[in-house]
C-alpha cells in the first residue's frame, strides 16, 4: 500500500513529508529471532559448544586443584 510519512523537527516548526509504497511480499528473514527457529544443524553446533565448554571448565578445575595442592 501507499503511505505518507511526516517528520517534525524538534528545534523548529518545519515538517518534512514523503509518500512511500510498501511492496507486497514476505518480510525479511533476519536471523534466528521472531518467528524463525533454529534448525537441527544449529542445535547440534550449539550443543557441541556447550559440551566443549563443560569439558574445558572441568579440565581447568582439575588442573587448578592439582597445582594448588602441590604448593603446600
C-alpha positions in Angstrom: 0.0 0.0 0.0 0.9 3.7 -0.2 1.6 5.7 3.0 2.6 9.2 3.9 5.4 9.9 6.4 5.7 13.2 8.2 8.6 14.3 10.4 8.6 17.4 12.5 12.0 18.8 13.7 12.3 19.4 17.4 14.2 22.7 17.1 11.8 24.5 14.7 8.4 24.2 13.1 9.5 22.7 9.8 7.7 19.5 8.7 9.0 17.2 6.0 6.6 14.8 4.3 7.2 11.9 1.9 5.0 9.4 0.2 6.2 5.8 0.0 5.0 2.5 -1.2 5.3 -0.8 0.7 5.7 -3.7 -1.7 3.7 -6.9 -1.3 5.6 -9.9 -0.3 7.2 -11.6 2.7 9.2 -9.7 5.3 13.0 -10.1 5.6 14.2 -13.2 7.4 16.7 -11.6 9.7 18.4 -14.4 11.7 17.0 -16.6 14.5 14.7 -14.1 16.1 11.0 -13.7 15.8 9.1 -16.5 14.1 12.1 -18.4 12.9 13.6 -21.2 15.0 17.0 -22.8 14.8 17.3 -25.8 12.6 18.8 -29.1 13.6 22.3 -28.3 12.5 22.4 -25.1 14.6 21.1 -27.1 17.6 23.9 -29.6 17.2 26.5 -26.9 16.9 25.2 -25.2 19.9 25.1 -28.4 21.9 28.7 -29.2 20.9 29.8 -25.8 22.0 28.1 -26.2 25.4 29.7 -29.7 25.8 33.2 -28.3 24.9 32.8 -25.5 27.4 31.8 -28.0 30.1 34.8 -30.3 29.4 37.1 -27.3 29.2 35.8 -26.0 32.5 36.2 -29.4 34.2 39.8 -29.7 32.9 40.6 -26.2 34.2 39.2 -27.0 37.6 41.1 -30.3 37.9 44.4 -28.7 36.8 43.9 -25.8 39.2 43.2 -28.2 42.1 46.3 -30.2 41.3 48.6 -27.2 41.2 47.1 -25.7 44.4 47.9 -28.9 46.4 51.4 -29.0 45.1 52.2 -25.6 46.5 51.9 -26.9 50.1 
